[in-house]
Amino acid sequence: MRAGIGFDIHPLVEGRRLVLGGVTLKLERGLEGHSDADVLIHAVIDALLGAAAMGDIGKHFPDTDPRYRDISSMELLERVQNLLNDNGITIENIDATVICEKPRLAPHTDLMRANIAGALSIDTSQVSVKASSTNGLGLIAKGEGIAALAVALVRKDTA
């Protein structure tokens, strides 16, 4: 068994849609980034790649590569699943937390879990998505950005 941790944070900006866990949410601003800037999926990807000792999201999908401009992070997650499969790595579980003040995420976490599980071809019982705030502290509380943290447990098949 191997564990990995992932973290991502992006600023909120005008003129972008907000995508978290593959769900487009209603908010007057979205996350700035080269792809769709889905911090939840980016944290999950880094946790999985870290657990597999395969680098990070930037190594596999660099923001200098125009092929990844505005790409869906869900597509990147599917590519990571293929990479893991090709290397004999099985996902045991993922636990993720999105850190933001707005929007309220509780009504959307089941769909986020389902999206992540579907992209990774695992059961939703293997995916946890939670939301937290900063209780009024820092740039997230000021509505300047959204962050996510994820932990993944994988198994390297030895056969």
C-alpha positions as CSV (number, residue, x, y, z in Angstrom):
1,M,0.0,0.0,0.0
2,R,1.1,3.5,-0.8
3,A,-0.3,6.9,0.3
4,G,-0.1,10.2,-1.5
5,I,-1.2,13.7,-0.7
6,G,-2.2,16.5,-3.1
7,F,-2.9,20.2,-2.7
8,D,-4.0,22.9,-5.1
9,I,-5.2,26.5,-4.8
10,H,-6.3,28.9,-7.5
11,P,-7.5,32.5,-7.4
12,L,-11.1,33.5,-8.2
13,V,-11.3,35.8,-11.2
14,E,-14.0,37.4,-13.4
15,G,-14.9,35.8,-16.7
16,R,-14.4,32.2,-15.7
17,R,-16.8,29.5,-14.8
18,L,-16.4,27.7,-11.5
19,V,-15.8,23.9,-11.8
20,L,-15.2,21.7,-8.7
21,G,-15.2,18.0,-8.9
22,G,-16.4,18.1,-12.4
23,V,-19.5,20.1,-11.4
24,T,-20.1,23.6,-12.8
25,L,-21.3,25.8,-9.9
26,K,-23.1,29.1,-9.9
27,L,-20.8,31.8,-8.6
28,E,-20.1,35.2,-10.1
29,R,-16.4,34.3,-10.5
30,G,-14.5,31.1,-11.5
31,L,-11.0,29.8,-10.9
32,E,-8.1,31.1,-12.9
33,G,-5.8,28.4,-14.5
34,H,-4.5,26.9,-17.7
35,S,-7.1,24.1,-17.7
36,D,-10.6,24.5,-16.2
37,A,-8.7,25.0,-12.9
38,D,-10.7,22.4,-10.9
39,V,-8.7,22.5,-7.7
40,L,-10.5,19.4,-6.3
41,I,-9.5,17.3,-9.3
42,H,-6.0,18.7,-9.4
43,A,-5.5,17.8,-5.7
44,V,-6.8,14.3,-6.4
45,I,-4.5,13.9,-9.4
46,D,-1.5,14.9,-7.3
47,A,-2.4,12.6,-4.5
48,L,-2.7,9.7,-6.9
49,L,0.5,10.5,-8.8
50,G,2.3,11.0,-5.5
51,A,1.1,7.7,-4.1
52,A,2.3,6.0,-7.3
53,A,5.7,7.9,-7.1
54,M,5.0,9.2,-10.6
55,G,5.6,12.9,-10.1
56,D,2.8,15.6,-10.2
57,I,0.2,17.1,-12.4
58,G,2.7,19.6,-13.9
59,K,5.0,16.8,-15.0
60,H,2.3,15.0,-16.9
61,F,0.1,18.0,-18.0
62,P,2.3,21.1,-18.1
63,D,0.7,24.5,-18.2
64,T,3.1,25.5,-20.9
65,D,1.5,22.9,-23.3
66,P,-1.3,24.4,-25.4
67,R,-3.0,21.0,-25.6
68,Y,-4.1,21.4,-22.0
69,R,-5.5,24.9,-22.4
70,D,-9.1,24.9,-21.0
71,I,-9.1,21.1,-20.9
72,S,-11.5,19.5,-18.5
73,S,-9.7,18.3,-15.4
74,M,-12.0,15.2,-15.5
75,E,-10.3,14.2,-18.7
76,L,-6.9,14.6,-17.0
77,L,-8.2,12.4,-14.2
78,E,-9.2,9.7,-16.7
79,R,-5.7,9.9,-18.2
80,V,-4.2,9.4,-14.8
81,Q,-6.4,6.4,-14.2
82,N,-5.0,4.9,-17.5
83,L,-1.5,5.6,-16.4
84,L,-2.1,3.9,-13.0
85,N,-3.6,0.9,-14.7
86,D,-0.7,0.6,-17.1
87,N,1.6,0.5,-14.1
88,G,-0.3,-2.1,-12.1
89,I,-1.6,0.4,-9.5
90,T,-5.1,0.0,-8.0
91,I,-6.9,2.8,-6.1
92,E,-8.1,1.8,-2.7
93,N,-9.6,5.2,-1.6
94,I,-9.5,8.9,-1.9
95,D,-10.4,11.5,0.8
96,A,-10.6,15.1,-0.3
97,T,-11.6,18.4,1.2
98,V,-12.4,21.7,-0.7
99,I,-11.7,24.8,1.3
100,C,-13.8,27.8,0.4
101,E,-16.3,30.3,1.8
102,K,-18.7,30.3,-1.2
103,P,-20.5,28.5,-2.7
104,R,-22.0,26.1,-0.3
105,L,-20.8,22.7,-1.5
106,A,-22.8,20.2,0.7
107,P,-25.6,19.9,-1.9
108,H,-23.0,19.0,-4.6
109,T,-20.6,16.6,-2.9
110,D,-22.4,13.4,-3.8
111,L,-22.2,14.4,-7.5
112,M,-18.6,15.3,-7.1
113,R,-17.9,11.9,-5.5
114,A,-19.8,10.2,-8.4
115,N,-17.8,12.1,-11.0
116,I,-14.5,11.2,-9.5
117,A,-15.4,7.6,-9.0
118,G,-16.7,7.4,-12.6
119,A,-13.5,8.9,-14.0
120,L,-11.4,6.5,-12.0
121,S,-13.6,3.4,-12.6
122,I,-14.0,2.8,-8.8
123,D,-17.0,2.7,-6.5
124,T,-18.3,5.9,-4.9
125,S,-17.8,4.3,-1.6
126,Q,-14.1,4.6,-2.2
127,V,-14.3,8.4,-2.6
128,S,-15.0,11.0,0.1
129,V,-15.5,14.7,-0.7
130,K,-16.0,17.2,2.1
131,A,-16.1,21.0,2.3
132,S,-14.6,23.3,4.9
133,S,-14.1,27.0,5.4
134,T,-11.3,29.0,7.0
135,N,-13.6,30.5,9.6
136,G,-12.9,34.1,8.4
137,L,-9.2,33.8,8.1
138,G,-6.9,34.5,5.1
139,L,-7.4,35.0,1.4
140,I,-10.0,32.2,1.1
141,A,-12.2,33.9,3.6
142,K,-11.9,37.1,1.7
143,G,-13.2,35.3,-1.4
144,E,-10.0,35.5,-3.3
145,G,-9.5,31.8,-4.0
146,I,-10.4,28.2,-3.4
147,A,-8.1,25.4,-2.3
148,A,-8.4,21.6,-2.1
149,L,-6.5,18.9,-0.3
150,A,-6.6,15.2,-1.1
151,V,-5.2,11.9,0.2
152,A,-5.1,8.8,-1.8
153,L,-4.3,5.2,-0.9
154,V,-3.2,2.9,-3.7
155,R,-2.0,-0.7,-4.0
156,K,0.9,-1.7,-6.3
157,D,0.1,-5.1,-7.9
158,T,3.1,-7.4,-7.6
159,A,1.9,-10.1,-10.0
